[in-house]
Amino acid sequence: RIYDNFIADVAWVCRPGCAACCTRNVTVTTLEAALMAHRLSGDGDRAWIGRIRAAASEPRFQPLMTTNELADLCARDAEIPQEELPADTLPCPLLQDALCAVYDARPFGCRAMVSSVDCAQSAEALMPPLVLSVNNVFLQFIEAVDAGRLFGNLIDVLQLMANPLEYQSYARGLPMRAPQLMRVN
């Protein structure tokens, strides 16, 4: 609600059906993925698991570090490793008819993606510097709340949530098959 109150005063053009920015390159924490999985499973629709598994075979952004780890490197004036986005920006597997299947439970990375220009026409989002700064503060806070859990690409974290045995192994601290996921410090 705090963020929604802040963003309500910002002029942006995003609206239902505007999905140019809705790609599979979103990062999430375990807490956000659990909320999304609960919302998806609550609808009784298990097809989302198949869409997530299919999307896992496609290129996607898999972060090398969390937002807080990046902030720490910046604060120490340390070298920032280069992270690469896939050449093809594929749509989010949770989009259905250009609408988000988990809009009310979407992760903060999606919630914070607002633009003052139409991304479909300009091929990029444009955010005022204050919005970008506030977004980073909220991302850092969300990571801190979920400390000790996972951070990674939405597809990878949701895929873990869809596999109860693997998720239980994670929760018990046992080794996992998903090396592209990292624990939030």
Z-matrix of the N, CA and C atoms (Angstrom, degrees):
N
C 1 1.453
C 2 1.520 1 111.25
N 3 1.324 2 116.75 1 -37.08
C 4 1.465 3 119.65 2 179.37
C 5 1.525 4 109.25 3 -61.14
N 6 1.332 5 116.41 4 -46.40
C 7 1.461 6 119.43 5 -179.78
C 8 1.530 7 110.54 6 -66.12
N 9 1.310 8 117.32 7 -43.23
C 10 1.468 9 120.40 8 179.32
C 11 1.523 10 111.00 9 -58.87
N 12 1.337 11 117.38 10 -39.01
C 13 1.468 12 120.60 11 176.73
C 14 1.524 13 110.87 12 -64.85
N 15 1.327 14 116.59 13 -41.52
C 16 1.465 15 120.73 14 178.54
C 17 1.534 16 110.63 15 -63.04
N 18 1.312 17 116.69 16 -50.51
C 19 1.469 18 121.13 17 -173.45
C 20 1.530 19 112.15 18 -71.66
N 21 1.322 20 117.55 19 -20.30
C 22 1.471 21 120.84 20 179.10
C 23 1.522 22 111.50 21 -62.58
N 24 1.324 23 117.18 22 -25.40
C 25 1.469 24 121.15 23 -179.78
C 26 1.525 25 113.17 24 -89.64
N 27 1.327 26 117.51 25 1.00
C 28 1.461 27 121.87 26 -178.93
C 29 1.526 28 109.16 27 -99.87
N 30 1.330 29 115.84 28 134.69
C 31 1.471 30 119.89 29 178.17
C 32 1.526 31 108.78 30 -78.48
N 33 1.330 32 116.65 31 118.30
C 34 1.453 33 121.12 32 177.79
C 35 1.512 34 109.10 33 -141.88
N 36 1.326 35 115.48 34 159.06
C 37 1.464 36 120.54 35 -173.60
C 38 1.522 37 113.71 36 -105.43
N 39 1.312 38 117.99 37 -0.13
C 40 1.457 39 121.64 38 -177.83
C 41 1.532 40 110.13 39 -63.69
N 42 1.347 41 115.14 40 143.28
C 43 1.464 42 121.46 41 -177.61
C 44 1.528 43 108.41 42 -156.94
N 45 1.341 44 118.46 43 165.48
C 46 1.470 45 119.89 44 177.59
C 47 1.531 46 110.93 45 -56.22
N 48 1.318 47 115.85 46 134.41
C 49 1.463 48 121.38 47 -179.16
C 50 1.515 49 112.87 48 92.90
N 51 1.312 50 117.23 49 -12.92
C 52 1.461 51 122.36 50 176.56
C 53 1.525 52 106.05 51 -85.22
N 54 1.311 53 118.29 52 99.59
C 55 1.465 54 120.72 53 -171.07
C 56 1.526 55 113.70 54 -125.40
N 57 1.334 56 117.74 55 17.93
C 58 1.466 57 120.36 56 -178.50
C 59 1.529 58 111.62 57 -61.13
N 60 1.317 59 117.42 58 -32.17
C 61 1.472 60 121.61 59 -179.49
C 62 1.523 61 112.63 60 -87.62
N 63 1.306 62 118.14 61 -4.90
C 64 1.469 63 122.37 62 -175.93
C 65 1.527 64 109.70 63 -84.88
N 66 1.321 65 114.96 64 84.60
C 67 1.454 66 120.67 65 -177.59
C 68 1.527 67 110.58 66 -112.11
N 69 1.307 68 116.12 67 175.49
C 70 1.464 69 121.47 68 178.41
C 71 1.529 70 111.56 69 -86.49
N 72 1.329 71 117.11 70 16.12
C 73 1.465 72 121.34 71 -178.08
C 74 1.525 73 113.44 72 -99.04
N 75 1.307 74 117.55 73 20.97
C 76 1.468 75 123.02 74 -178.75
C 77 1.520 76 110.02 75 -84.04
N 78 1.332 77 116.27 76 139.56
C 79 1.459 78 121.03 77 174.75
C 80 1.524 79 109.32 78 -103.68
N 81 1.335 80 114.77 79 150.08
C 82 1.467 81 120.90 80 -178.12
C 83 1.521 82 109.99 81 -143.74
N 84 1.318 83 114.52 82 162.19
C 85 1.459 84 121.76 83 169.91
C 86 1.524 85 107.57 84 -96.07
N 87 1.326 86 115.71 85 169.18
C 88 1.459 87 120.39 86 177.10
C 89 1.524 88 110.57 87 -60.86
N 90 1.320 89 115.92 88 -39.70
C 91 1.468 90 121.07 89 -179.82
C 92 1.531 91 110.93 90 -59.03
N 93 1.322 92 116.76 91 -45.72
C 94 1.463 93 120.27 92 179.24
C 95 1.527 94 111.23 93 -65.89
N 96 1.336 95 116.52 94 -42.52
C 97 1.467 96 120.41 95 -179.84
C 98 1.523 97 110.89 96 -64.71
N 99 1.328 98 117.12 97 -37.22
C 100 1.471 99 120.15 98 178.92
C 101 1.527 100 109.95 99 -64.12
N 102 1.320 101 117.22 100 -40.93
C 103 1.458 102 120.94 101 177.96
C 104 1.532 103 110.36 102 -63.46
N 105 1.321 104 116.46 103 -42.33
C 106 1.461 105 120.64 104 178.86
C 107 1.526 106 111.06 105 -65.63
N 108 1.327 107 117.36 106 -46.03
C 109 1.471 108 121.16 107 -179.50
C 110 1.524 109 110.28 108 -62.54
N 111 1.322 110 116.78 109 -39.73
C 112 1.464 111 120.35 110 177.63
C 113 1.524 112 110.58 111 -62.54
N 114 1.309 113 116.51 112 -43.25
C 115 1.474 114 121.62 113 179.49
C 116 1.527 115 110.06 114 -64.06
N 117 1.333 116 116.81 115 -45.25
C 118 1.473 117 120.80 116 -179.75
C 119 1.521 118 111.36 117 -65.93
N 120 1.317 119 117.70 118 -44.59
C 121 1.465 120 121.32 119 -179.06
C 122 1.521 121 111.54 120 -70.37
N 123 1.334 122 116.49 121 -30.70
C 124 1.460 123 121.11 122 178.90
C 125 1.512 124 112.79 123 -63.75
N 126 1.332 125 116.29 124 -25.74
C 127 1.464 126 120.69 125 177.16
C 128 1.525 127 111.50 126 -77.54
N 129 1.332 128 116.69 127 -6.64
C 130 1.460 129 120.45 128 -178.84
C 131 1.524 130 112.99 129 77.22
N 132 1.315 131 116.45 130 5.04
C 133 1.461 132 121.42 131 -178.08
C 134 1.522 133 109.03 132 -95.71
N 135 1.313 134 117.95 133 109.10
C 136 1.465 135 121.87 134 178.05
C 137 1.525 136 111.50 135 -92.78
N 138 1.314 137 117.87 136 1.12
C 139 1.465 138 121.08 137 -179.94
C 140 1.525 139 111.51 138 -65.16
N 141 1.314 140 117.74 139 -23.47
C 142 1.461 141 120.88 140 -179.98
C 143 1.524 142 111.14 141 -59.54
N 144 1.333 143 116.60 142 -32.60
C 145 1.464 144 119.91 143 -179.76
C 146 1.527 145 109.90 144 -63.98
N 147 1.318 146 117.12 145 -42.37
C 148 1.463 147 120.67 146 177.43
C 149 1.521 148 112.05 147 -64.08
N 150 1.330 149 117.02 148 -39.08
C 151 1.474 150 120.61 149 178.38
C 152 1.527 151 110.60 150 -65.68
N 153 1.323 152 116.51 151 -38.90
C 154 1.471 153 120.47 152 178.91
C 155 1.526 154 110.14 153 -67.72
N 156 1.337 155 116.81 154 -45.13
C 157 1.474 156 120.27 155 179.69
C 158 1.526 157 111.24 156 -62.61
N 159 1.329 158 117.08 157 -40.51
C 160 1.469 159 120.23 158 178.36
C 161 1.527 160 110.22 159 -65.15
N 162 1.324 161 116.96 160 -39.75
C 163 1.465 162 120.96 161 -179.84
C 164 1.524 163 111.77 162 -67.05
N 165 1.331 164 117.00 163 -25.25
C 166 1.462 165 120.92 164 -179.07
C 167 1.523 166 112.28 165 -66.79
N 168 1.319 167 117.59 166 -17.65
C 169 1.468 168 120.05 167 178.63
C 170 1.531 169 111.51 168 -87.64
N 171 1.320 170 117.41 169 -5.05
C 172 1.464 171 122.23 170 -179.13
C 173 1.530 172 110.58 171 -101.31
N 174 1.328 173 117.23 172 156.56
C 175 1.474 174 119.68 173 177.76
C 176 1.525 175 111.23 174 -62.37
N 177 1.326 176 115.04 175 143.87
C 178 1.458 177 121.36 176 177.84
C 179 1.521 178 107.87 177 -157.59
N 180 1.319 179 115.96 178 160.95
C 181 1.458 180 121.22 179 176.81
C 182 1.519 181 109.03 180 -72.06
N 183 1.325 182 115.84 181 127.41
C 184 1.458 183 121.47 182 176.02
C 185 1.528 184 106.24 183 -124.86
N 186 1.328 185 116.15 184 104.27
C 187 1.461 186 120.55 185 -171.73
C 188 1.524 187 113.49 186 -62.82
N 189 1.325 188 114.77 187 147.92
C 190 1.456 189 121.46 188 175.70
C 191 1.523 190 111.42 189 -88.85
N 192 1.341 191 115.70 190 -17.39
C 193 1.458 192 119.61 191 -177.67
C 194 1.525 193 109.93 192 -153.76
N 195 1.319 194 115.22 193 161.12
C 196 1.452 195 121.50 194 176.26
C 197 1.528 196 109.43 195 -81.39
N 198 1.307 197 116.60 196 169.49
C 199 1.460 198 121.20 197 176.99
C 200 1.522 199 110.18 198 -61.54
N 201 1.329 200 117.42 199 -40.74
C 202 1.467 201 120.27 200 179.28
C 203 1.524 202 112.00 201 -67.63
N 204 1.322 203 117.50 202 -35.58
C 205 1.463 204 119.47 203 176.23
C 206 1.528 205 110.35 204 -66.17
N 207 1.320 206 117.24 205 -38.99
C 208 1.459 207 121.20 206 176.24
C 209 1.528 208 110.05 207 -63.94
N 210 1.326 209 117.45 208 -44.42
C 211 1.466 210 121.20 209 178.67
C 212 1.531 211 110.73 210 -60.51
N 213 1.333 212 116.42 211 -39.77
C 214 1.464 213 120.48 212 178.51
C 215 1.524 214 110.95 213 -62.85
N 216 1.327 215 116.91 214 -44.05
C 217 1.466 216 120.09 215 177.90
C 218 1.527 217 111.05 216 -61.33
N 219 1.330 218 115.81 217 -42.87
C 220 1.471 219 119.97 218 178.88
C 221 1.521 220 111.09 219 -62.73
N 222 1.342 221 117.06 220 -43.69
C 223 1.464 222 121.70 221 -179.17
C 224 1.525 223 111.34 222 -62.87
N 225 1.322 224 116.59 223 -32.23
C 226 1.468 225 121.00 224 179.31
C 227 1.516 226 112.28 225 -90.84
N 228 1.330 227 116.68 226 3.94
C 229 1.462 228 122.98 227 -178.07
C 230 1.531 229 110.87 228 54.24
N 231 1.338 230 115.43 229 36.58
C 232 1.465 231 122.20 230 -179.72
C 233 1.524 232 109.80 231 -88.47
N 234 1.308 233 115.33 232 163.94
C 235 1.458 234 120.28 233 178.89
C 236 1.533 235 110.15 234 -68.49
N 237 1.320 236 115.69 235 135.68
C 238 1.457 237 122.33 236 -179.60
C 239 1.528 238 108.14 237 -96.60
N 240 1.348 239 117.78 238 121.93
C 241 1.464 240 118.59 239 177.51
C 242 1.532 241 110.50 240 -65.74
N 243 1.304 242 116.11 241 142.88
C 244 1.460 243 121.10 242 179.15
C 245 1.521 244 109.85 243 -77.76
N 246 1.319 245 114.74 244 127.58
C 247 1.461 246 120.58 245 175.41
C 248 1.516 247 107.23 246 -109.78
N 249 1.318 248 115.60 247 139.41
C 250 1.457 249 119.32 248 -176.63
C 251 1.517 250 111.33 249 -112.59
N 252 1.321 251 114.37 250 137.11
C 253 1.463 252 120.61 251 171.66
C 254 1.520 253 107.96 252 -85.87
N 255 1.320 254 117.88 253 148.01
C 256 1.468 255 119.41 254 175.47
C 257 1.529 256 110.03 255 -60.35
N 258 1.316 257 116.09 256 150.90
C 259 1.469 258 120.81 257 179.80
C 260 1.526 259 111.26 258 -61.01
N 261 1.322 260 116.40 259 -39.79
C 262 1.462 261 120.47 260 178.69
C 263 1.523 262 109.52 261 -95.69
N 264 1.311 263 115.98 262 127.54
C 265 1.465 264 120.69 263 176.86
C 266 1.520 265 107.66 264 -96.68
N 267 1.309 266 115.89 265 96.21
C 268 1.456 267 121.99 266 -177.13
C 269 1.533 268 110.23 267 -84.67
N 270 1.333 269 117.23 268 152.04
C 271 1.467 270 119.90 269 -179.07
C 272 1.530 271 112.30 270 -68.99
N 273 1.310 272 115.19 271 155.58
C 274 1.462 273 122.30 272 176.99
C 275 1.528 274 109.12 273 -62.26
N 276 1.334 275 117.56 274 136.62
C 277 1.468 276 119.77 275 179.38
C 278 1.529 277 113.25 276 -69.35
N 279 1.315 278 118.09 277 -8.42
C 280 1.465 279 120.83 278 179.45
C 281 1.523 280 112.62 279 -94.87
N 282 1.335 281 116.58 280 3.02
C 283 1.468 282 120.09 281 175.42
C 284 1.516 283 109.79 282 -78.86
N 285 1.316 284 115.56 283 136.10
C 286 1.461 285 121.58 284 175.06
C 287 1.521 286 106.94 285 -134.22
N 288 1.329 287 116.48 286 113.93
C 289 1.463 288 121.49 287 -177.43
C 290 1.523 289 111.01 288 55.05
N 291 1.330 290 116.55 289 45.23
C 292 1.467 291 125.05 290 178.44
C 293 1.529 292 113.00 291 63.46
N 294 1.336 293 117.37 292 19.21
C 295 1.461 294 121.71 293 176.39
C 296 1.523 295 109.04 294 -123.68
N 297 1.309 296 116.41 295 144.73
C 298 1.461 297 122.25 296 -178.64
C 299 1.522 298 110.62 297 -77.98
N 300 1.339 299 115.75 298 127.33
C 301 1.464 300 121.24 299 -179.77
C 302 1.526 301 112.41 300 -71.02
N 303 1.337 302 116.63 301 -16.33
C 304 1.468 303 120.59 302 -179.82
C 305 1.526 304 111.22 303 -125.57
N 306 1.311 305 116.47 304 32.90
C 307 1.463 306 120.21 305 -172.42
C 308 1.525 307 112.68 306 -49.60
N 309 1.316 308 118.35 307 -45.85
C 310 1.463 309 120.41 308 -178.70
C 311 1.527 310 112.62 309 -70.54
N 312 1.338 311 118.41 310 -16.77
C 313 1.463 312 122.62 311 179.16
C 314 1.528 313 111.17 312 -120.64
N 315 1.330 314 116.62 313 20.16
C 316 1.467 315 119.50 314 -177.95
C 317 1.525 316 110.70 315 -64.08
N 318 1.340 317 116.56 316 150.80
C 319 1.462 318 119.47 317 -178.49
C 320 1.531 319 110.96 318 -69.37
N 321 1.316 320 115.08 319 163.41
C 322 1.458 321 118.73 320 -176.53
C 323 1.529 322 111.50 321 -62.39
N 324 1.330 323 118.24 322 -33.57
C 325 1.462 324 120.35 323 178.08
C 326 1.522 325 111.95 324 -56.46
N 327 1.313 326 116.64 325 -34.52
C 328 1.473 327 121.26 326 176.75
C 329 1.526 328 110.43 327 -80.02
N 330 1.304 329 116.39 328 -44.52
C 331 1.458 330 121.88 329 -179.34
C 332 1.537 331 110.62 330 -58.33
N 333 1.331 332 115.79 331 -36.95
C 334 1.461 333 121.27 332 -176.64
C 335 1.526 334 113.19 333 -82.03
N 336 1.319 335 117.16 334 -9.11
C 337 1.468 336 120.43 335 -177.68
C 338 1.524 337 109.51 336 -82.77
N 339 1.303 338 115.47 337 89.12
C 340 1.464 339 122.26 338 177.76
C 341 1.525 340 107.58 339 -122.18
N 342 1.299 341 116.29 340 153.71
C 343 1.456 342 120.23 341 -177.18
C 344 1.524 343 110.52 342 -140.98
N 345 1.311 344 114.58 343 145.88
C 346 1.469 345 119.86 344 176.65
C 347 1.524 346 111.41 345 -89.93
N 348 1.345 347 116.74 346 -1.97
C 349 1.471 348 121.98 347 175.18
C 350 1.526 349 108.48 348 -128.50
N 351 1.299 350 116.72 349 157.00
C 352 1.463 351 121.58 350 178.45
C 353 1.528 352 108.89 351 -72.78
N 354 1.338 353 116.19 352 110.45
C 355 1.473 354 121.63 353 -176.90
C 356 1.522 355 112.46 354 -62.01
N 357 1.314 356 117.03 355 -32.78
C 358 1.466 357 120.47 356 -179.06
C 359 1.522 358 110.70 357 -64.46
N 360 1.320 359 117.41 358 -32.21
C 361 1.458 360 121.04 359 -179.48
C 362 1.523 361 112.52 360 -91.46
N 363 1.332 362 117.26 361 -34.59
C 364 1.465 363 120.32 362 -175.84
C 365 1.527 364 112.94 363 -93.72
N 366 1.319 365 118.16 364 -12.81
C 367 1.468 366 125.31 365 -178.89
C 368 1.530 367 112.69 366 67.37
N 369 1.323 368 117.46 367 13.02
C 370 1.459 369 120.75 368 174.40
C 371 1.519 370 110.19 369 -160.75
N 372 1.328 371 114.66 370 154.61
C 373 1.461 372 120.30 371 176.97
C 374 1.527 373 108.82 372 -87.37
N 375 1.303 374 115.20 373 150.69
C 376 1.458 375 120.94 374 176.79
C 377 1.523 376 107.68 375 -127.36
N 378 1.350 377 115.50 376 118.81
C 379 1.463 378 121.46 377 -179.09
C 380 1.509 379 109.57 378 -122.19
N 381 1.333 380 116.78 379 139.68
C 382 1.462 381 118.74 380 173.47
C 383 1.538 382 109.77 381 -62.09
N 384 1.334 383 118.48 382 147.19
C 385 1.476 384 120.99 383 -179.75
C 386 1.534 385 113.44 384 -54.42
N 387 1.329 386 118.39 385 -36.38
C 388 1.465 387 120.19 386 179.23
C 389 1.526 388 110.57 387 -62.66
N 390 1.323 389 117.63 388 -41.99
C 391 1.468 390 121.22 389 179.26
C 392 1.524 391 109.73 390 -63.33
N 393 1.308 392 117.59 391 -43.93
C 394 1.463 393 121.37 392 178.72
C 395 1.535 394 110.79 393 -61.02
N 396 1.322 395 117.13 394 -42.36
C 397 1.470 396 120.88 395 178.53
C 398 1.522 397 111.57 396 -65.03
N 399 1.321 398 117.32 397 -45.91
C 400 1.471 399 120.94 398 178.92
C 401 1.530 400 109.96 399 -62.77
N 402 1.330 401 116.80 400 -40.78
C 403 1.471 402 120.23 401 177.54
C 404 1.523 403 111.05 402 -57.49
N 405 1.328 404 117.07 403 -44.26
C 406 1.463 405 120.37 404 -179.89
C 407 1.521 406 112.08 405 -63.86
N 408 1.331 407 117.29 406 -39.01
C 409 1.469 408 120.53 407 177.45
C 410 1.529 409 110.06 408 -61.71
N 411 1.329 410 116.33 409 -45.17
C 412 1.467 411 119.59 410 179.56
C 413 1.530 412 111.32 411 -65.12
N 414 1.333 413 117.70 412 -41.25
C 415 1.468 414 120.27 413 177.91
C 416 1.528 415 110.44 414 -60.23
N 417 1.336 416 116.84 415 -42.63
C 418 1.457 417 120.45 416 179.45
C 419 1.529 418 110.92 417 -64.39
N 420 1.302 419 117.05 418 -39.58
C 421 1.459 420 120.97 419 179.31
C 422 1.535 421 110.67 420 -65.26
N 423 1.324 422 117.05 421 -44.76
C 424 1.471 423 121.06 422 179.61
C 425 1.525 424 110.17 423 -60.27
N 426 1.332 425 117.18 424 -42.77
C 427 1.462 426 120.10 425 176.95
C 428 1.518 427 110.78 426 -61.71
N 429 1.334 428 117.73 427 -41.13
C 430 1.461 429 121.25 428 -179.24
C 431 1.528 430 111.15 429 -65.03
N 432 1.322 431 117.00 430 -39.38
C 433 1.466 432 120.91 431 178.11
C 434 1.523 433 110.20 432 -63.30
N 435 1.322 434 117.15 433 -33.40
C 436 1.468 435 121.99 434 -177.31
C 437 1.541 436 111.48 435 -99.51
N 438 1.314 437 116.86 436 22.33
C 439 1.470 438 121.40 437 -177.18
C 440 1.523 439 111.32 438 -53.48
N 441 1.326 440 115.47 439 139.42
C 442 1.456 441 121.68 440 179.62
C 443 1.512 442 113.86 441 88.84
N 444 1.311 443 116.42 442 -6.78
C 445 1.470 444 119.98 443 179.06
C 446 1.519 445 108.90 444 -105.63
N 447 1.334 446 116.80 445 -156.74
C 448 1.457 447 119.64 446 -173.08
C 449 1.520 448 114.60 447 -103.00
N 450 1.317 449 114.29 448 157.19
C 451 1.452 450 123.99 449 175.16
C 452 1.524 451 106.01 450 -140.68
N 453 1.314 452 116.99 451 137.58
C 454 1.454 453 119.90 452 177.71
C 455 1.516 454 110.24 453 174.97
N 456 1.313 455 115.04 454 -167.25
C 457 1.455 456 120.40 455 178.16
C 458 1.521 457 109.88 456 -65.17
N 459 1.315 458 116.07 457 141.52
C 460 1.464 459 123.39 458 179.42
C 461 1.530 460 111.71 459 -48.51
N 462 1.311 461 117.09 460 -44.13
C 463 1.467 462 121.51 461 -178.34
C 464 1.522 463 110.81 462 -63.54
N 465 1.324 464 117.00 463 -44.15
C 466 1.458 465 120.66 464 -177.70
C 467 1.526 466 112.06 465 -67.88
N 468 1.323 467 117.07 466 -43.26
C 469 1.458 468 119.81 467 -178.96
C 470 1.531 469 110.44 468 -70.43
N 471 1.332 470 117.88 469 -41.36
C 472 1.472 471 119.89 470 177.71
C 473 1.526 472 111.33 471 -65.33
N 474 1.314 473 116.81 472 -35.88
C 475 1.466 474 119.67 473 177.96
C 476 1.533 475 109.95 474 -62.44
N 477 1.315 476 116.92 475 -38.96
C 478 1.457 477 120.63 476 176.06
C 479 1.529 478 110.10 477 -64.18
N 480 1.334 479 116.95 478 -42.70
C 481 1.467 480 120.66 479 179.90
C 482 1.529 481 111.42 480 -63.68
N 483 1.324 482 117.68 481 -30.07
C 484 1.462 483 121.99 482 -177.84
C 485 1.529 484 112.13 483 -76.79
N 486 1.327 485 117.30 484 -12.24
C 487 1.452 486 121.77 485 -179.52
C 488 1.533 487 108.74 486 -112.36
N 489 1.329 488 117.64 487 92.29
C 490 1.480 489 120.91 488 -174.34
C 491 1.526 490 114.16 489 -55.16
N 492 1.324 491 118.53 490 -38.63
C 493 1.465 492 119.66 491 -178.73
C 494 1.524 493 111.18 492 -67.41
N 495 1.313 494 116.32 493 -43.98
C 496 1.456 495 119.48 494 179.18
C 497 1.527 496 110.17 495 -66.29
N 498 1.336 497 117.30 496 -39.27
C 499 1.459 498 119.97 497 179.31
C 500 1.531 499 110.62 498 -65.90
N 501 1.325 500 118.11 499 -39.27
C 502 1.465 501 120.31 500 177.11
C 503 1.523 502 110.39 501 -63.25
N 504 1.338 503 117.06 502 -38.44
C 505 1.463 504 120.11 503 176.42
C 506 1.524 505 109.99 504 -61.12
N 507 1.329 506 115.66 505 -44.06
C 508 1.461 507 119.99 506 177.63
C 509 1.532 508 110.42 507 -59.36
N 510 1.328 509 116.60 508 -47.97
C 511 1.457 510 121.54 509 -176.77
C 512 1.531 511 111.55 510 -61.33
N 513 1.332 512 116.85 511 -30.84
C 514 1.463 513 120.93 512 177.91
C 515 1.522 514 112.41 513 -85.19
N 516 1.335 515 117.19 514 -2.53
C 517 1.453 516 120.77 515 178.54
C 518 1.520 517 114.10 516 84.22
N 519 1.334 518 117.32 517 13.64
C 520 1.462 519 120.31 518 179.20
C 521 1.527 520 109.72 519 -78.66
N 522 1.329 521 118.18 520 157.21
C 523 1.473 522 120.29 521 178.81
C 524 1.529 523 110.70 522 -60.19
N 525 1.316 524 115.50 523 147.76
C 526 1.465 525 121.42 524 -179.38
C 527 1.520 526 109.75 525 -119.95
N 528 1.329 527 115.14 526 165.48
C 529 1.455 528 121.25 527 177.05
C 530 1.516 529 112.10 528 -81.95
N 531 1.297 530 120.08 529 -8.11
C 532 1.459 531 123.03 530 -168.15
C 533 1.523 532 111.78 531 -103.11
N 534 1.334 533 118.48 532 77.83
C 535 1.467 534 120.33 533 -176.34
C 536 1.533 535 112.96 534 -68.27
N 537 1.332 536 117.83 535 -15.76
C 538 1.461 537 119.54 536 -179.56
C 539 1.525 538 112.22 537 -77.31
N 540 1.322 539 117.69 538 -6.52
C 541 1.456 540 121.38 539 176.35
C 542 1.522 541 108.45 540 -94.66
N 543 1.309 542 116.50 541 147.16
C 544 1.465 543 119.97 542 179.12
C 545 1.519 544 109.53 543 -128.02
N 546 1.306 545 115.35 544 152.78
C 547 1.462 546 120.28 545 176.74
C 548 1.521 547 108.46 546 -80.22
N 549 1.331 548 115.21 547 142.66
C 550 1.463 549 121.24 548 177.57
C 551 1.513 550 107.73 549 -83.20
N 552 1.320 551 116.43 550 127.35
C 553 1.472 552 121.51 551 179.09
C 554 1.507 553 110.76 552 -87.11
